[in-house]
Amino acid sequence: MKKIFNRSGGFISILLILSAFSPLYSQESSGSRTVESILTEAAEYLASRNYNSALSLFDTLPPEHAQNVNIKILRANIFNAAGRPADAKRIANEIIASDSRNTDALMALADAAALENKERDRRGFLDRVIAIDPQHLRALNDLANINLKNANLRVAGNYFDRVLAVDPNNGEALVGRASVYRYNRESREAERLLNRAAVLYPAWARPFHERARLYRGAGYYSDAISDLAAAVNLEPDNYWILVDYGQTLMEVNRPRDALVYLNRAISVSPNDFMAYVYSSAIKDGIGDYAGAETDYAMLGRLKPDYYFAFEALGVIRMRNKNWAGARDAFFEAYRQAPREECYGYAILAALNSMRAGRQTDPRTFLSDVLRATPRNTLNYSMLRLLYDLSGDSNVTTLIESERDLTTKSRMLFYLAEYFDIRGSRTLAERYYLMVHDLDIQGQLEWRLNEIVLADRGLGLRNAQ
């Protein structure tokens, strides 16, 4: 039986419909065509996801056949598959009005609610189906997956167990129950079910994908990569398989191989942000700064609250001496970052603004930042220095007496940048070298400092 899967995880059983109606329709015709031929052509359109063409064929059916309940259910499912839940609901509600216990119509309503992100409505329809048919396997699986998504592991496991009690070979339940075991750190049980699913459904990518996640979490990278290769072979355009493959290859230090799959993921779904998280980091790490800048910028557009993208973008633009671009990137990082982490971004935005234009340009911005910055902190003193363009001796004394080396390193870099912008190159380089000697390598400012030293040919260490 050919199965056309819809977006909510259900399927349209085209051949089941045809086999049920073939005896009746084989002699019926619509114009010069039999009804069976119309539905067969619709099945072909559905196989290629050409939903509009499939739906248009239903308009050619004689009214007495178009009103058949099974045909109407089929149309509702196709509307859902086409992303048209309102049309699906219209048909399903017509059926429910005359037959409130029609589980197929209720499932179509549940699928429509899923498309509309109406989770409470979806649960309600699924609960009605289970009340009518306690062994309705898809409804049980859907309820299990909803609870799995919401981390209600015990409830999810119970629903999957109910499915497996009826159908021990149900693929959806085998994989889903394995996921529950994995989250509960019951790895052996998870592997047992996934092994079984992989044997029963060798042409289905999901068991291999889920088993790869299990192996990767346990540190069995070779096994994970083998399963991911199998999954990609089965579903070469599955975004999350490609992303997981890329991430796993990164973890075994194969960044260029990882980039192949991450780039494929981006081509499959260019508006999903996750692949850019990894692709940008790889390109940055291998020195493809132009590619990294493009990916960081895209990541910032797709997920603005991921402020690390703006941070990395600012670093690359400072490397390229694109001061205005760096200013804008650090300004966005300041806007998006938590309050306790934002002050460094504000300082960097101001410094780059000073380099991009006049030294007094960031004063309006700094005025707003200062009002939100706690006084009696080095952050406030540094921001005040950039605002007043005076008082550097007092700030220098505060920084040199700072005992927290991490804070001291950050502030020394800002101070070096300030003096460099003000034309005191020798003094600036003294502080750049002090930052280098403190060697706080996990810091953004340390990385920027190494870029400056490499750019000036001081020969201390290659920029990271």
C-alpha positions as CSV (number, residue, x, y, z in Angstrom):
1,M,0.0,0.0,0.0
2,K,1.5,3.3,-1.0
3,K,1.5,5.8,1.9
4,I,1.8,9.6,1.4
5,F,2.9,11.1,4.7
6,N,1.4,14.4,5.7
7,R,3.0,17.1,7.9
8,S,1.5,15.9,11.1
9,G,2.9,12.4,10.9
10,G,-0.3,10.7,9.6
11,F,-0.7,9.3,6.1
12,I,-3.1,9.2,3.2
13,S,-3.7,5.6,2.2
14,I,-4.3,6.1,-1.5
15,L,-4.3,2.5,-2.5
16,L,-6.6,1.5,0.4
17,I,-9.1,4.0,-1.0
18,L,-8.7,2.7,-4.5
19,S,-9.0,-1.0,-3.4
20,A,-12.1,-0.2,-1.4
21,F,-13.9,1.6,-4.2
22,S,-12.5,-0.1,-7.3
23,P,-15.3,-2.6,-7.7
24,L,-17.8,0.2,-7.5
25,Y,-16.0,2.7,-9.6
26,S,-14.5,0.6,-12.3
27,Q,-17.5,0.9,-14.5
28,E,-18.5,4.4,-13.4
29,S,-17.2,7.3,-15.4
30,S,-16.9,11.0,-15.2
31,G,-17.0,12.2,-18.8
32,S,-14.7,9.9,-20.7
33,R,-12.8,8.7,-17.6
34,T,-13.6,6.2,-14.8
35,V,-13.6,7.4,-11.2
36,E,-10.9,4.8,-10.5
37,S,-8.6,6.5,-13.1
38,I,-9.2,9.9,-11.6
39,L,-8.2,8.7,-8.1
40,T,-5.2,6.8,-9.5
41,E,-4.0,10.0,-11.1
42,A,-4.6,11.9,-7.9
43,A,-2.4,9.3,-6.1
44,E,0.4,10.0,-8.6
45,Y,0.2,13.7,-7.9
46,L,0.3,13.1,-4.2
47,A,3.4,10.9,-4.5
48,S,5.2,14.0,-5.9
49,R,3.5,16.3,-3.4
50,N,1.6,18.1,-6.1
51,Y,-1.3,18.7,-3.8
52,N,-3.1,21.4,-5.9
53,S,-3.2,19.2,-9.0
54,A,-4.5,16.3,-6.9
55,L,-7.2,18.4,-5.3
56,S,-8.3,19.7,-8.7
57,L,-9.1,16.2,-9.9
58,F,-11.6,15.7,-7.1
59,D,-13.7,18.5,-8.7
60,T,-14.2,16.3,-11.7
61,L,-15.9,13.5,-9.7
62,P,-19.7,13.1,-10.0
63,P,-21.5,14.6,-7.0
64,E,-22.7,11.3,-5.8
65,H,-19.1,10.0,-5.5
66,A,-17.6,13.3,-4.3
67,Q,-19.9,13.2,-1.3
68,N,-18.8,9.7,-0.3
69,V,-17.5,10.0,3.3
70,N,-14.2,8.2,2.5
71,I,-13.5,10.5,-0.4
72,K,-14.3,13.5,1.7
73,I,-11.9,12.3,4.4
74,L,-9.2,11.8,1.7
75,R,-9.7,15.4,0.5
76,A,-9.5,16.7,4.1
77,N,-6.2,14.8,4.6
78,I,-4.8,16.2,1.3
79,F,-5.8,19.7,2.4
80,N,-3.8,19.2,5.6
81,A,-0.9,17.9,3.6
82,A,-1.0,21.0,1.4
83,G,-1.0,23.2,4.5
84,R,-4.6,24.3,4.2
85,P,-6.1,23.3,7.6
86,A,-9.1,25.6,7.3
87,D,-10.3,23.7,4.2
88,A,-9.6,20.4,6.0
89,K,-11.6,21.4,9.0
90,R,-14.6,22.5,6.9
91,I,-14.8,19.0,5.4
92,A,-14.2,17.2,8.6
93,N,-16.7,19.2,10.6
94,E,-19.4,18.5,8.0
95,I,-18.8,14.7,8.6
96,I,-18.7,15.1,12.4
97,A,-22.0,17.0,12.2
98,S,-23.7,13.8,11.0
99,D,-21.4,11.2,12.6
100,S,-19.7,12.4,15.8
101,R,-17.9,9.1,16.2
102,N,-16.1,9.2,12.9
103,T,-12.5,8.8,14.1
104,D,-11.0,9.5,10.6
105,A,-12.7,12.9,10.6
106,L,-11.5,13.6,14.2
107,M,-8.0,12.7,13.2
108,A,-8.2,15.2,10.3
109,L,-9.3,17.8,12.8
110,A,-6.4,16.9,15.1
111,D,-4.0,17.2,12.2
112,A,-5.4,20.6,11.2
113,A,-5.0,21.8,14.8
114,A,-1.4,20.7,14.8
115,L,-0.8,22.8,11.6
116,E,-2.4,25.8,13.4
117,N,-0.3,25.3,16.5
118,K,-3.4,24.8,18.6
119,E,-2.0,22.1,20.9
120,R,-5.0,22.1,23.3
121,D,-7.5,21.5,20.4
122,R,-5.3,18.8,19.0
123,R,-5.1,17.0,22.3
124,G,-8.9,17.3,22.6
125,F,-9.5,15.6,19.3
126,L,-7.0,12.9,20.0
127,D,-8.6,12.2,23.4
128,R,-12.0,11.9,21.6
129,V,-10.6,9.4,19.2
130,I,-9.1,7.3,22.1
131,A,-12.4,7.4,23.9
132,I,-14.1,6.0,20.9
133,D,-11.4,3.5,19.9
134,P,-8.9,2.9,22.8
135,Q,-6.7,1.0,20.4
136,H,-6.4,3.7,17.7
137,L,-2.7,3.4,17.1
138,R,-2.0,6.7,15.4
139,A,-3.9,8.7,18.0
140,L,-2.0,6.9,20.7
141,N,1.3,7.6,18.9
142,D,0.4,11.2,18.4
143,L,-0.4,11.7,22.1
144,A,2.8,9.9,23.0
145,N,4.8,12.2,20.8
146,I,3.1,15.3,22.2
147,N,4.1,14.3,25.7
148,L,7.6,13.3,24.6
149,K,8.0,16.8,23.1
150,N,6.9,18.3,26.4
151,A,9.3,16.1,28.4
152,N,6.4,14.2,30.0
153,L,8.4,11.0,29.7
154,R,6.3,8.7,31.9
155,V,3.1,9.6,30.1
156,A,4.7,9.4,26.7
157,G,6.2,6.0,27.6
158,N,2.7,4.7,28.7
159,Y,1.1,5.7,25.4
160,F,3.9,4.1,23.3
161,D,3.5,0.9,25.5
162,R,-0.2,0.9,24.7
163,V,0.6,0.9,21.0
164,L,3.2,-1.8,21.3
165,A,0.8,-4.0,23.3
166,V,-1.5,-4.0,20.2
167,D,1.2,-4.0,17.5
168,P,4.7,-5.0,18.8
169,N,6.2,-4.1,15.4
170,N,4.8,-0.6,15.1
171,G,7.7,1.5,13.9
172,E,6.5,4.9,15.3
173,A,6.1,3.4,18.8
174,L,9.4,1.5,18.7
175,V,11.4,4.6,17.8
176,G,9.4,6.8,20.2
177,R,9.7,4.4,23.1
178,A,13.4,4.2,22.4
179,S,13.6,8.0,22.7
180,V,11.9,7.8,26.1
181,Y,14.4,5.2,27.2
182,R,17.3,7.4,25.9
183,Y,16.1,10.4,27.8
184,N,15.8,8.3,30.9
185,R,19.4,7.0,30.4
186,E,18.2,3.5,29.8
187,S,20.6,3.0,26.9
188,R,20.4,-0.8,26.5
189,E,16.6,-0.7,26.3
190,A,16.7,2.1,23.8
191,E,19.3,0.3,21.6
192,R,17.2,-2.9,21.7
193,L,14.1,-1.2,20.3
194,L,16.1,0.8,17.7
195,N,17.9,-2.4,16.5
196,R,14.5,-4.0,16.1
197,A,13.1,-1.0,14.2
198,A,16.1,-0.9,11.9
199,V,15.7,-4.6,11.0
200,L,11.9,-4.3,10.5
201,Y,12.1,-1.0,8.5
202,P,15.5,-1.0,6.6
203,A,14.2,1.6,4.2
204,W,13.2,4.1,6.9
205,A,15.8,6.6,8.0
206,R,14.4,7.5,11.4
207,P,15.6,4.3,13.3
208,F,19.1,4.9,12.1
209,H,19.0,8.6,12.9
210,E,17.7,8.0,16.4
211,R,20.2,5.2,17.0
212,A,23.0,7.6,15.9
213,R,21.9,10.1,18.5
214,L,22.0,7.3,21.1
215,Y,25.5,6.3,20.1
216,R,26.8,9.8,19.8
217,G,25.5,10.6,23.3
218,A,27.4,7.5,24.6
219,G,30.6,8.5,22.8
220,Y,30.4,5.8,20.2
221,Y,31.2,8.2,17.3
222,S,32.1,5.6,14.7
223,D,28.8,3.8,15.2
224,A,26.9,7.1,15.1
225,I,28.6,8.1,11.9
226,S,27.8,4.8,10.3
227,D,24.1,5.1,11.2
228,L,24.0,8.8,10.0
229,A,25.5,7.7,6.7
230,A,22.7,5.2,6.3
231,A,20.1,7.7,7.3
232,V,21.4,10.3,4.8
233,N,21.4,7.7,2.1
234,L,17.7,7.0,2.8
235,E,16.7,10.6,3.2
236,P,19.2,12.8,1.5
237,D,17.1,16.0,2.0
238,N,16.3,15.5,5.7
239,Y,17.5,18.7,7.4
240,W,18.0,17.4,10.9
241,I,19.8,14.3,9.7
242,L,22.2,16.5,7.8
243,V,22.7,18.8,10.7
244,D,23.3,16.0,13.1
245,Y,25.8,14.4,10.7
246,G,27.6,17.7,10.4
247,Q,27.7,18.2,14.1
248,T,29.0,14.7,14.8
249,L,31.8,15.1,12.2
250,M,32.8,18.3,13.9
251,E,33.1,16.4,17.2
252,V,35.6,13.9,15.7
253,N,37.6,16.8,14.2
254,R,36.5,16.5,10.6
255,P,35.4,20.1,10.1
256,R,35.6,20.2,6.3
257,D,33.6,16.9,6.0
258,A,31.1,18.4,8.4
259,L,30.7,21.5,6.3
260,V,29.6,19.4,3.3
261,Y,26.6,18.2,5.2
262,L,25.9,21.5,6.9
263,N,25.9,23.3,3.5
264,R,23.5,20.6,2.2
265,A,21.2,21.3,5.2
266,I,21.3,25.0,4.4
267,S,20.4,24.4,0.8
268,V,17.5,22.2,1.9
269,S,16.1,24.7,4.5
270,P,17.9,28.1,4.2
271,N,15.6,29.7,6.8
272,D,16.3,27.3,9.6
273,F,19.0,28.7,11.9
274,M,20.7,25.6,13.4
275,A,22.9,24.7,10.5
276,Y,24.3,28.2,10.4
277,V,25.4,27.9,14.1
278,Y,27.9,25.1,13.1
279,S,28.8,26.2,9.6
280,S,29.7,29.7,10.7
281,A,31.9,28.3,13.5
282,I,33.7,25.9,11.1
283,K,34.3,28.6,8.5
284,D,35.6,30.9,11.2
285,G,37.9,28.2,12.5
286,I,39.4,27.3,9.2
287,G,40.0,30.9,8.2
288,D,37.1,31.3,5.7
289,Y,36.2,34.7,7.2
290,A,34.1,35.8,4.3
291,G,32.0,32.7,4.5
292,A,31.8,32.9,8.2
293,E,30.6,36.5,8.1
294,T,27.9,35.6,5.7
295,D,26.7,32.8,7.9
296,Y,26.9,34.8,11.1
297,A,24.9,37.6,9.5
298,M,22.2,35.1,8.3
299,L,22.1,33.5,11.8
300,G,21.6,36.9,13.3
301,R,18.7,37.6,11.0
302,L,17.0,34.3,11.7
303,K,17.6,34.2,15.4
304,P,18.3,37.7,16.8
305,D,18.4,36.6,20.4
306,Y,21.4,34.4,19.6
307,Y,23.7,37.2,20.4
308,F,26.9,35.2,20.0
309,A,26.3,35.5,16.3
310,F,26.6,39.3,16.5
311,E,29.7,38.9,18.8
312,A,31.4,36.7,16.2
313,L,30.3,39.0,13.4
314,G,31.9,42.0,15.3
315,V,35.2,40.1,15.6
316,I,35.4,39.3,11.9
317,R,34.5,42.9,11.0
318,M,37.2,44.3,13.3
319,R,39.6,41.9,11.7
320,N,38.7,43.4,8.4
321,K,38.8,46.9,9.8
322,N,35.1,47.4,8.9
323,W,34.6,49.6,12.0
324,A,31.1,50.7,11.1
325,G,30.0,47.1,10.5
326,A,31.7,46.0,13.8
327,R,29.9,48.8,15.6
328,D,26.5,47.7,14.3
329,A,27.2,44.0,15.2
330,F,28.3,44.8,18.8
331,F,25.4,47.1,19.2
332,E,23.0,44.3,18.3
333,A,24.9,42.0,20.7
334,Y,24.4,44.6,23.4
335,R,20.7,44.8,22.7
336,Q,20.2,41.0,22.8
337,A,22.5,39.9,25.6
338,P,21.5,39.5,29.2
339,R,22.2,42.6,31.3
340,E,25.1,41.0,33.2
341,E,26.9,40.3,29.9
342,C,26.0,43.3,27.8
343,Y,28.4,46.0,29.0
344,G,31.5,44.7,27.1
345,Y,29.5,44.7,23.9
346,A,28.5,48.3,24.6
347,I,32.1,49.3,25.1
348,L,33.1,47.6,21.9
349,A,30.3,49.2,20.0
350,A,31.4,52.6,21.2
351,L,35.1,52.0,20.4
352,N,34.3,50.9,16.9
353,S,32.0,53.9,16.5
354,M,34.9,56.1,17.4
355,R,37.1,54.4,14.8
356,A,34.3,54.6,12.2
357,G,33.8,58.4,12.5
358,R,34.4,61.1,15.0
359,Q,35.5,60.2,18.5
360,T,32.4,61.9,19.9
361,D,30.0,60.0,17.7
362,P,28.9,57.4,20.3
363,R,28.0,59.9,23.0
364,T,24.3,59.6,22.6
365,F,24.5,55.9,22.7
366,L,26.8,56.0,25.7
367,S,24.5,58.4,27.6
368,D,21.7,55.8,27.4
369,V,24.1,52.9,28.4
370,L,25.5,54.8,31.4
371,R,22.1,55.3,32.9
372,A,21.6,51.5,32.9
373,T,25.1,50.6,34.2
374,P,25.7,50.1,37.9
375,R,28.1,52.8,39.3
376,N,31.2,51.9,41.2
377,T,32.1,49.3,38.6
378,L,34.9,49.2,36.0
379,N,32.3,48.9,33.3
380,Y,30.9,52.2,34.3
381,S,34.3,53.8,34.6
382,M,35.3,52.7,31.1
383,L,32.0,53.8,29.6
384,R,32.4,57.1,31.3
385,L,35.9,57.5,29.9
386,L,34.6,56.9,26.4
387,Y,31.9,59.5,27.0
388,D,34.1,62.2,28.5
389,L,37.3,61.4,26.6
390,S,39.1,62.4,29.7
391,G,40.1,60.9,33.1
392,D,42.2,58.1,31.7
393,S,44.7,58.2,34.5
394,N,42.1,57.4,37.1
395,V,40.7,54.6,35.0
396,T,44.2,53.2,34.4
397,T,44.8,53.2,38.1
398,L,41.6,51.3,38.8
399,I,42.3,48.7,36.1
400,E,45.9,48.1,37.2
401,S,44.8,47.6,40.8
402,E,42.0,45.1,39.8
403,R,42.6,41.7,41.3
404,D,40.2,39.7,39.1
405,L,42.5,38.8,36.2
406,T,39.6,38.1,33.9
407,T,38.1,41.5,34.4
408,K,41.6,43.1,34.3
409,S,42.4,41.5,31.0
410,R,39.1,42.8,29.4
411,M,39.6,46.3,30.7
412,L,43.2,46.5,29.6
413,F,42.2,45.7,26.0
414,Y,39.5,48.4,26.1
415,L,42.1,50.8,27.5
416,A,44.6,49.8,24.8
417,E,41.9,50.5,22.1
418,Y,41.1,53.9,23.7
419,F,44.7,55.0,23.6
420,D,45.2,53.7,20.1
421,I,42.2,55.7,18.9
422,R,43.4,58.8,20.7
423,G,46.8,58.5,18.9
424,S,48.9,57.1,21.7
425,R,50.2,54.1,19.8
426,T,53.1,53.3,22.1
427,L,51.0,53.4,25.2
428,A,48.3,51.3,23.5
429,E,50.8,48.6,22.5
430,R,52.0,48.5,26.1
431,Y,48.5,47.5,27.2
432,Y,48.0,45.1,24.3
433,L,51.1,43.3,25.4
434,M,49.8,43.2,29.0
435,V,46.6,41.5,27.8
436,H,48.7,39.0,25.9
437,D,50.8,38.2,29.0
438,L,47.7,37.6,31.2
439,D,46.7,34.9,28.6
440,I,43.0,34.7,29.4
441,Q,42.4,32.8,26.2
442,G,38.6,32.1,26.6
443,Q,37.8,35.8,26.3
444,L,36.5,37.6,23.4
445,E,38.8,40.5,24.2
446,W,41.9,38.1,24.2
447,R,41.0,37.0,20.7
448,L,40.6,40.6,19.5
449,N,43.9,41.4,21.2
450,E,45.7,38.6,19.3
451,I,44.3,39.9,16.0
452,V,45.7,43.4,16.8
453,L,49.2,42.0,17.7
454,A,49.3,39.8,14.6
455,D,48.2,42.7,12.4
456,R,51.0,44.9,13.8
457,G,53.6,42.2,13.2
458,L,54.7,41.8,16.7
459,G,55.3,38.1,16.1
460,L,54.0,36.9,19.5
461,R,51.3,34.4,18.5
462,N,49.1,33.8,15.5
463,A,45.6,35.3,15.9
464,Q,43.1,32.6,16.9
